[in-house]
Amino acid sequence: MKRTGSRWCLNGYSPTLERLSQRTRDPLEPPIPPLTGHAELNKISKVRAEPRAERVERVEPHYVDERSGATYSIDDPRWCGADGAPLTVSALPGITREQVDTGARSLWRYRAALPVRIDAPVSLGEGCTPLVGKDWGADRILFKLEWFSPTGSFKDRGTSVMISLLAQRGVREVIEDSSGNGGASVSAYCAAAGIRARILAPATTSPAKILQSRAYGAEVELVPGDRDATAAEALRQSAHTYYASHNWHPFFLQGTKTLAYELWEDLGFTAPDAVVTVAGAGSTVLGCDLGFSELLAAGQITRRPRLLVAQPANCAPLHAAFRAGTEAPVPFDHAPTIAEGTAIREPVRFPEVLRAIRRSDGDMAAIPEDAIATAVRRLAATGLYAEPTSATAAAAIEVFRARGAIRPGETTVVLLTGSGLKATPTMTELFG
């Protein structure tokens, strides 16, 4: 790997980063319009990927653009394809219970499932979060409390693996765009790794989340506009600084997939019947899809759990496309939502998230604001202090039960992704 200026390239050249930084070079060169937002990136490639194979042959891991079929070496420090499309790691064979490192009290107990060897993980003890049973109406629901992660949200899973890889490869400075939890997580793990971090966040982000990033020593830049405007600014700045995006980097999903492995181990090495989660960019959906696909390929489970995915009705682009039976965005109404972590109108991995839900025979629901607020209060009344974003998943339980997607006698897990401590102003309004 060779470092050129402040950009990281393989053998001195990376097509994506070269294109993104054209306007910073020779002024005599013909100008190339910069990528200014997710809308342009999502329009680049419409090729439908083939369904994921159930049995995986042992081949050398590599990066894959599922939309075009392009592949790249896993040693390439890129974070997206040459045409700007998101990448994933090629299908992996999964691991058995004998390969779980029971001596590691963190997600690194599943390190054998990762596509590359990480010699010195950047870990703060993420993973191994509680699975707590609660009566919820007529059903017994298992709540996975991801806010027990070091920075208070599930994102620590993906960040630990992503930053461990970047630290191992010598990256010393990164940028990240986030509505709060992702930025706090990247800030913490960069601090642990000795990597400089600059976090771009919407100016309306919860002050508690901004404070957390600054406390870890990160530079925080507040961007006027919504979540998509912040993502566009991060793409512009990625011409000069490595983009450690929790929405873009394929190794973030490699960390998130440990949710599936952990649920498998929590439940005595079996899979739940259904997993209920909330989606903004959809990383929990994709992580569960990856992890359970690998366990299926390894013969450790016999079926995929149904992925039941909620979005706030005020910002539900994935739900709109799911109901329309398409993989492409469709028109939808949007408005501010108390579930601020999901307010993403153009998710980077839009078709991939929808395919993962459908592959599992799953379903989606759009949850009104008052139902989200009610779920926050109802969870708190049982001792679970969840931020509105993660409470959206709990609010969807009745919807999915009425449709028959949650069934009596089955094992249903609801992912609670973040603590109410991360959304103090909103929680104050709800309980004040």
C-alpha positions as CSV (number, residue, x, y, z in Angstrom):
1,M,0.0,0.0,0.0
2,K,1.2,3.5,-0.8
3,R,0.1,6.7,0.7
4,T,-0.2,9.6,-1.8
5,G,-0.8,12.9,0.0
6,S,-3.6,12.4,2.4
7,R,-5.3,9.8,0.2
8,W,-4.8,6.1,0.6
9,C,-4.3,4.1,-2.6
10,L,-3.2,0.7,-3.8
11,N,0.1,1.0,-5.7
12,G,-0.5,4.8,-5.7
13,Y,-3.8,4.6,-7.5
14,S,-7.4,4.1,-6.5
15,P,-10.0,4.9,-9.2
16,T,-12.8,6.0,-6.9
17,L,-10.6,8.3,-4.8
18,E,-8.9,9.7,-7.9
19,R,-12.2,10.6,-9.4
20,L,-13.5,12.1,-6.2
21,S,-10.5,14.3,-5.9
22,Q,-10.2,15.5,-9.5
23,R,-11.1,19.1,-8.7
24,T,-8.2,19.4,-6.3
25,R,-5.6,18.7,-9.0
26,D,-4.3,20.4,-12.1
27,P,-6.7,23.3,-12.8
28,L,-6.0,22.8,-16.6
29,E,-7.6,19.4,-16.5
30,P,-11.2,19.2,-17.7
31,P,-13.4,19.5,-14.6
32,I,-15.3,16.4,-13.5
33,P,-18.6,17.0,-11.7
34,P,-18.2,15.8,-8.1
35,L,-20.4,13.2,-6.5
36,T,-22.6,15.4,-4.3
37,G,-25.0,13.0,-2.6
38,H,-26.4,9.5,-2.2
39,A,-28.9,10.1,-4.9
40,E,-26.3,10.1,-7.6
41,L,-24.4,7.1,-6.1
42,N,-27.6,5.0,-5.9
43,K,-28.4,5.7,-9.6
44,I,-25.1,4.4,-10.8
45,S,-25.9,0.7,-11.0
46,K,-29.3,-1.0,-11.2
47,V,-28.1,-4.5,-11.9
48,R,-29.9,-7.1,-9.7
49,A,-27.5,-9.4,-7.9
50,E,-28.1,-13.1,-7.9
51,P,-29.6,-14.6,-4.7
52,R,-27.0,-15.5,-2.1
53,A,-26.0,-19.2,-2.4
54,E,-26.9,-21.4,0.6
55,R,-23.7,-23.4,0.4
56,V,-20.5,-21.5,0.1
57,E,-17.3,-22.8,-1.6
58,R,-14.1,-21.9,0.1
59,V,-12.6,-19.2,-2.1
60,E,-10.3,-16.4,-1.3
61,P,-12.4,-13.5,0.2
62,H,-12.7,-10.4,-1.9
63,Y,-14.9,-7.3,-2.3
64,V,-17.9,-7.6,-4.5
65,D,-20.1,-5.0,-6.1
66,E,-23.4,-6.9,-6.1
67,R,-25.0,-4.5,-8.6
68,S,-22.4,-4.9,-11.4
69,G,-20.6,-8.1,-10.5
70,A,-17.3,-6.3,-10.3
71,T,-14.8,-7.7,-7.8
72,Y,-11.7,-6.2,-6.0
73,S,-8.9,-7.5,-3.9
74,I,-9.7,-7.4,-0.2
75,D,-6.3,-5.8,0.3
76,D,-7.4,-2.7,-1.7
77,P,-8.1,0.1,0.8
78,R,-11.2,1.3,-1.1
79,W,-14.6,1.8,0.6
80,C,-16.7,1.7,-2.6
81,G,-16.5,0.4,-6.1
82,A,-14.8,2.1,-9.1
83,D,-18.2,3.4,-10.2
84,G,-19.2,4.6,-6.8
85,A,-21.4,1.6,-5.8
86,P,-21.3,0.1,-2.3
87,L,-19.3,-3.1,-1.7
88,T,-19.7,-6.2,0.4
89,V,-17.3,-9.0,1.2
90,S,-17.8,-12.2,-0.9
91,A,-19.8,-15.0,0.7
92,L,-18.0,-16.7,3.5
93,P,-18.4,-20.3,4.7
94,G,-19.4,-19.5,8.3
95,I,-18.1,-21.1,11.5
96,T,-19.1,-23.9,13.8
97,R,-19.6,-23.7,17.6
98,E,-16.2,-25.3,18.0
99,Q,-14.6,-22.2,16.3
100,V,-16.1,-19.8,18.8
101,D,-13.3,-18.4,21.0
102,T,-15.1,-18.8,24.4
103,G,-12.1,-17.1,26.2
104,A,-12.9,-13.8,24.5
105,R,-15.6,-11.8,26.3
106,S,-16.5,-9.6,23.3
107,L,-17.6,-10.0,19.7
108,W,-14.0,-11.1,19.0
109,R,-15.0,-14.5,20.1
110,Y,-16.3,-14.9,16.5
111,R,-13.1,-13.6,14.9
112,A,-12.8,-16.9,13.0
113,A,-15.8,-15.7,10.9
114,L,-14.0,-12.6,9.7
115,P,-12.5,-12.6,6.1
116,V,-9.0,-11.4,7.2
117,R,-6.9,-12.0,10.2
118,I,-6.8,-9.1,12.7
119,D,-3.7,-9.4,14.8
120,A,-4.4,-6.6,17.3
121,P,-8.2,-5.9,17.6
122,V,-9.2,-2.5,18.7
123,S,-11.7,-3.6,21.3
124,L,-13.5,-1.9,24.2
125,G,-15.4,-5.0,25.2
126,E,-18.2,-4.6,22.6
127,G,-20.7,-7.5,22.1
128,C,-21.9,-10.1,24.6
129,T,-24.9,-7.9,25.3
130,P,-27.8,-9.1,27.5
131,L,-30.8,-10.9,26.0
132,V,-33.8,-10.1,28.3
133,G,-37.2,-11.7,28.2
134,K,-40.3,-9.6,28.8
135,D,-44.0,-10.2,28.5
136,W,-45.3,-8.0,25.7
137,G,-49.0,-8.4,25.4
138,A,-49.8,-12.1,24.8
139,D,-46.2,-12.9,23.8
140,R,-42.9,-13.5,25.6
141,I,-40.4,-11.3,23.7
142,L,-36.6,-11.4,24.0
143,F,-35.0,-8.0,23.9
144,K,-31.4,-7.7,22.8
145,L,-29.9,-4.7,24.7
146,E,-27.3,-3.4,22.4
147,W,-27.0,-0.2,24.4
148,F,-24.7,-2.2,26.7
149,S,-22.1,-1.7,24.1
150,P,-19.2,0.7,25.2
151,T,-20.6,3.9,23.5
152,G,-24.2,3.0,24.1
153,S,-25.3,1.7,20.7
154,F,-25.0,-1.4,18.4
155,K,-22.7,0.5,16.1
156,D,-19.7,-0.5,18.3
157,R,-19.8,-4.0,16.7
158,G,-19.2,-2.7,13.2
159,T,-16.9,0.1,14.3
160,S,-14.6,-2.2,16.3
161,V,-14.0,-4.4,13.2
162,M,-13.7,-1.6,10.7
163,I,-11.3,0.5,12.8
164,S,-9.2,-2.6,13.7
165,L,-8.7,-3.2,10.0
166,L,-7.8,0.4,9.2
167,A,-5.4,0.6,12.1
168,Q,-3.8,-2.6,11.0
169,R,-3.3,-1.1,7.5
170,G,-1.8,2.1,8.8
171,V,-4.6,4.6,8.4
172,R,-3.9,7.5,10.7
173,E,-6.8,9.9,10.0
174,V,-10.5,9.3,9.1
175,I,-13.8,11.2,8.5
176,E,-17.2,9.8,9.3
177,D,-20.7,11.2,8.8
178,S,-23.4,10.4,11.4
179,S,-26.6,11.6,13.0
180,G,-24.9,10.7,16.3
181,N,-24.4,7.1,17.4
182,G,-22.1,6.2,14.5
183,G,-20.0,9.3,15.0
184,A,-19.7,8.6,18.8
185,S,-18.7,5.1,18.1
186,V,-16.0,5.9,15.5
187,S,-14.7,8.7,17.8
188,A,-14.3,6.2,20.6
189,Y,-12.5,3.5,18.6
190,C,-10.3,6.0,16.9
191,A,-9.3,7.3,20.3
192,A,-8.5,3.7,21.3
193,A,-6.5,3.2,18.1
194,G,-4.6,6.5,18.1
195,I,-6.3,7.6,14.9
196,R,-7.5,11.2,14.3
197,A,-11.2,11.4,13.6
198,R,-13.4,14.2,12.2
199,I,-17.1,13.6,12.6
200,L,-19.6,15.4,10.3
201,A,-23.1,15.5,11.8
202,P,-26.4,17.4,11.0
203,A,-26.7,20.6,12.9
204,T,-29.9,19.3,14.5
205,T,-28.2,16.2,16.1
206,S,-28.9,15.5,19.8
207,P,-26.4,17.5,21.9
208,A,-25.6,14.5,24.0
209,K,-24.4,12.6,21.0
210,I,-22.2,15.5,19.8
211,L,-20.8,15.9,23.2
212,Q,-19.8,12.2,23.3
213,S,-17.8,12.5,20.1
214,R,-16.0,15.6,21.3
215,A,-15.3,13.9,24.7
216,Y,-13.4,11.2,22.8
217,G,-11.2,13.9,21.2
218,A,-12.8,13.9,17.7
219,E,-13.2,17.1,15.7
220,V,-16.9,17.6,15.1
221,E,-18.2,19.6,12.2
222,L,-21.9,20.4,12.2
223,V,-23.4,20.6,8.7
224,P,-26.5,22.6,7.9
225,G,-29.4,20.6,6.5
226,D,-30.6,17.0,6.9
227,R,-28.8,13.7,7.2
228,D,-28.4,13.4,3.4
229,A,-26.7,16.8,3.2
230,T,-24.2,15.6,5.8
231,A,-23.5,12.5,3.8
232,A,-22.9,14.6,0.7
233,E,-20.4,16.8,2.5
234,A,-18.6,13.7,3.8
235,L,-18.3,12.4,0.2
236,R,-16.8,15.7,-0.9
237,Q,-14.2,15.6,1.9
238,S,-13.3,12.0,1.2
239,A,-11.2,13.3,-1.6
240,H,-8.6,14.2,1.0
241,T,-9.2,12.0,4.1
242,Y,-10.0,8.3,4.4
243,Y,-13.8,7.8,4.6
244,A,-14.5,5.4,7.5
245,S,-18.2,5.3,6.9
246,H,-20.4,3.0,8.9
247,N,-22.9,3.1,6.0
248,W,-20.3,2.5,3.2
249,H,-17.3,0.4,4.5
250,P,-17.8,-3.3,3.9
251,F,-16.0,-4.3,7.1
252,F,-18.5,-2.4,9.2
253,L,-21.1,-5.0,8.2
254,Q,-18.5,-7.7,9.1
255,G,-18.7,-6.5,12.6
256,T,-22.5,-6.1,12.6
257,K,-23.0,-9.7,11.5
258,T,-21.7,-10.8,14.9
259,L,-25.3,-10.0,16.1
260,A,-26.5,-13.1,14.3
261,Y,-23.7,-15.2,15.7
262,E,-24.3,-13.9,19.2
263,L,-28.0,-14.6,19.0
264,W,-27.2,-18.1,17.8
265,E,-25.0,-18.7,20.8
266,D,-27.4,-17.0,23.2
267,L,-30.2,-19.4,22.2
268,G,-28.1,-22.5,22.6
269,F,-26.7,-22.5,19.1
270,T,-30.1,-22.3,17.4
271,A,-31.7,-19.5,15.4
272,P,-34.6,-17.4,16.5
273,D,-37.8,-17.6,14.4
274,A,-38.0,-13.8,13.9
275,V,-35.8,-10.8,14.5
276,V,-37.4,-7.4,14.8
277,T,-35.3,-4.3,14.1
278,V,-35.4,-0.8,13.0
279,A,-33.8,0.5,9.8
280,G,-32.4,3.8,8.7
281,A,-29.4,2.7,6.5
282,G,-30.2,-0.9,7.3
283,S,-27.0,-2.1,8.8
284,T,-28.6,-4.4,11.4
285,V,-30.7,-5.9,8.6
286,L,-27.7,-6.6,6.4
287,G,-25.6,-7.8,9.4
288,C,-28.2,-10.3,10.4
289,D,-28.6,-11.4,6.8
290,L,-24.8,-12.0,6.5
291,G,-24.4,-13.8,9.8
292,F,-27.4,-16.1,9.5
293,S,-26.5,-16.8,5.8
294,E,-23.0,-17.9,7.0
295,L,-24.5,-20.1,9.8
296,L,-26.8,-21.7,7.2
297,A,-23.9,-22.3,4.9
298,A,-21.9,-23.9,7.7
299,G,-24.8,-26.2,8.5
300,Q,-25.3,-24.7,12.0
301,I,-28.9,-23.7,11.5
302,T,-31.6,-25.1,9.3
303,R,-33.5,-21.9,8.4
304,R,-33.2,-18.1,8.3
305,P,-35.0,-16.1,10.9
306,R,-37.7,-13.8,9.4
307,L,-36.3,-10.2,9.4
308,L,-39.1,-7.9,10.5
309,V,-38.1,-4.3,9.9
310,A,-39.7,-1.1,11.1
311,Q,-39.3,2.5,10.0
312,P,-40.9,5.6,11.3
313,A,-43.9,6.5,9.1
314,N,-42.4,10.0,8.8
315,C,-39.3,8.7,7.0
316,A,-39.9,5.3,5.5
317,P,-38.3,5.0,2.0
318,L,-37.5,1.3,2.3
319,H,-41.0,0.5,3.5
320,A,-42.5,2.4,0.5
321,A,-40.4,0.4,-1.9
322,F,-41.1,-2.9,-0.1
323,R,-44.8,-2.3,-0.3
324,A,-44.5,-1.4,-4.0
325,G,-42.7,-4.7,-4.7
326,T,-39.7,-3.0,-6.1
327,E,-36.0,-2.6,-5.3
328,A,-35.8,1.0,-6.5
329,P,-36.8,4.1,-4.5
330,V,-40.4,5.2,-5.0
331,P,-42.0,8.6,-4.0
332,F,-42.9,8.9,-0.3
333,D,-43.9,11.6,2.1
334,H,-41.4,12.6,4.8
335,A,-41.3,14.8,7.9
336,P,-39.2,15.2,11.0
337,T,-39.3,12.2,13.3
338,I,-38.3,11.6,17.0
339,A,-36.5,8.5,15.7
340,E,-33.7,10.7,14.4
341,G,-31.3,7.8,13.9
342,T,-33.5,6.5,11.1
343,A,-34.1,9.7,9.2
344,I,-32.2,8.7,6.0
345,R,-34.2,9.3,2.9
346,E,-31.7,7.6,0.5
347,P,-30.0,4.7,2.1
348,V,-26.8,3.7,0.4
349,R,-27.6,0.0,0.3
350,F,-31.2,0.4,-0.7
351,P,-31.7,-2.6,-2.9
352,E,-29.5,-4.8,-0.8
353,V,-31.6,-4.2,2.4
354,L,-34.8,-5.0,0.6
355,R,-33.4,-8.2,-0.9
356,A,-32.2,-9.3,2.6
357,I,-35.7,-8.8,4.0
358,R,-37.4,-10.7,1.2
359,R,-34.8,-13.5,1.3
360,S,-35.8,-14.2,4.9
361,D,-39.5,-14.1,4.1
362,G,-39.6,-11.0,6.2
363,D,-41.9,-8.0,6.4
364,M,-41.8,-4.2,7.0
365,A,-43.9,-1.8,8.9
366,A,-44.2,2.0,9.0
367,I,-44.8,3.3,12.6
368,P,-46.5,6.6,13.4
369,E,-44.9,9.0,15.8
370,D,-47.4,8.5,18.6
371,A,-46.9,4.8,18.5
372,I,-43.1,5.3,18.8
373,A,-43.6,7.6,21.8
374,T,-45.9,5.0,23.4
375,A,-43.3,2.3,22.9
376,V,-40.6,4.4,24.6
377,R,-42.9,4.8,27.7
378,R,-43.9,1.2,27.7
379,L,-40.4,-0.1,27.5
380,A,-39.4,2.3,30.3
381,A,-42.2,1.0,32.4
382,T,-40.5,-2.5,32.2
383,G,-37.1,-1.1,33.1
384,L,-35.8,-0.7,29.5
385,Y,-34.7,2.9,28.8
386,A,-34.6,2.9,25.0
387,E,-34.1,5.9,22.7
388,P,-37.0,6.5,20.2
389,T,-35.0,5.2,17.3
390,S,-34.7,1.7,18.8
391,A,-38.1,1.8,20.5
392,T,-39.5,1.9,16.9
393,A,-38.8,-1.8,16.7
394,A,-40.8,-2.5,19.9
395,A,-43.7,-0.4,18.5
396,A,-43.9,-2.7,15.5
397,I,-44.5,-5.9,17.6
398,E,-48.3,-5.5,17.5
399,V,-48.3,-4.7,13.8
400,F,-46.3,-7.9,12.9
401,R,-48.3,-10.0,15.4
402,A,-51.5,-8.9,13.7
403,R,-50.1,-9.9,10.3
404,G,-49.0,-13.3,11.5
405,A,-45.3,-12.5,11.1
406,I,-44.9,-12.9,14.9
407,R,-46.5,-16.2,15.9
408,P,-47.4,-17.7,19.3
409,G,-44.9,-20.2,20.7
410,E,-42.1,-19.0,18.5
411,T,-38.8,-17.3,19.5
412,T,-38.9,-13.6,18.7
413,V,-35.9,-11.2,19.3
414,V,-36.3,-7.5,19.2
415,L,-33.1,-5.5,18.8
416,L,-32.9,-2.4,21.0
417,T,-30.1,-0.5,19.4
418,G,-29.5,2.5,21.5
419,S,-30.0,3.9,25.0
420,G,-32.4,6.7,26.0
421,L,-29.4,8.4,27.5
422,K,-28.4,9.2,23.9
423,A,-31.5,11.3,23.3
424,T,-32.0,13.3,26.4
425,P,-33.8,16.3,24.9
426,T,-36.4,14.1,23.2
427,M,-36.7,11.9,26.3
428,T,-37.3,15.0,28.4
429,E,-40.2,16.0,26.1
430,L,-41.7,12.5,26.3
431,F,-41.5,12.2,30.1
432,G,-41.5,15.8,31.2
